[in-house]
Amino acid sequence: MNLLKALFGNYSEKEIKRILPLQKAVLDLEEEYKALSDEALKNKTAEFKERLANG
């Protein structure tokens, strides 16, 4: 069993490897969004809804 685990890892380890790049991308955007005013953030929400509707 330990050999299989060593070769393939476990589910949690795989999920962490999959999620880490996404986490980094989100954290990289933090400063950009911190700098936005409340009004600009409201506009971003509308922009995101439009992008989602357009695919």
Wavefront OBJ file of the C-alpha trace (Angstrom):
o trace
v 0.000 0.000 0.000
v 2.790 2.433 0.838
v 4.397 1.828 -2.544
v 1.166 2.746 -4.341
v 0.766 5.814 -2.170
v 4.361 6.834 -2.889
v 3.830 6.423 -6.630
v 0.414 7.987 -6.975
v -0.007 10.117 -3.846
v -3.309 10.496 -2.114
v -6.357 12.483 -3.083
v -5.574 15.433 -0.822
v -2.066 15.841 -2.191
v -3.375 15.759 -5.754
v -6.016 18.362 -4.967
v -3.460 20.649 -3.343
v -1.207 20.409 -6.399
v -4.187 21.205 -8.613
v -5.356 24.152 -6.517
v -2.027 25.869 -5.767
v -1.695 27.551 -9.197
v -5.233 28.902 -8.854
v -4.462 30.198 -5.374
v -1.369 31.988 -6.678
v -3.346 33.585 -9.504
v -5.980 34.868 -7.076
v -3.410 36.223 -4.642
v -1.571 37.954 -7.492
v -4.759 39.930 -8.195
v -5.132 41.052 -4.578
v -3.228 44.337 -4.857
v -5.027 45.292 -8.066
v -8.433 44.863 -6.454
v -7.411 46.464 -3.166
v -6.607 49.639 -5.084
v -10.074 49.883 -6.634
v -12.690 52.189 -5.181
v -16.111 50.918 -4.160
v -17.582 52.275 -7.392
v -14.896 50.605 -9.484
v -15.575 47.302 -7.717
v -19.276 47.646 -8.503
v -18.370 48.173 -12.150
v -16.169 45.072 -12.081
v -19.152 43.035 -10.900
v -21.151 44.174 -13.908
v -18.168 43.450 -16.155
v -17.833 39.917 -14.768
v -21.538 39.232 -15.205
v -21.315 40.358 -18.822
v -18.237 38.205 -19.447
v -19.985 35.213 -17.913
v -23.053 35.752 -20.080
v -20.816 35.914 -23.171
v -19.015 32.737 -22.249
l 1 2 3 4 5 6 7 8 9 10 11 12 13 14 15 16 17 18 19 20 21 22 23 24 25 26 27 28 29 30 31 32 33 34 35 36 37 38 39 40 41 42 43 44 45 46 47 48 49 50 51 52 53 54 55
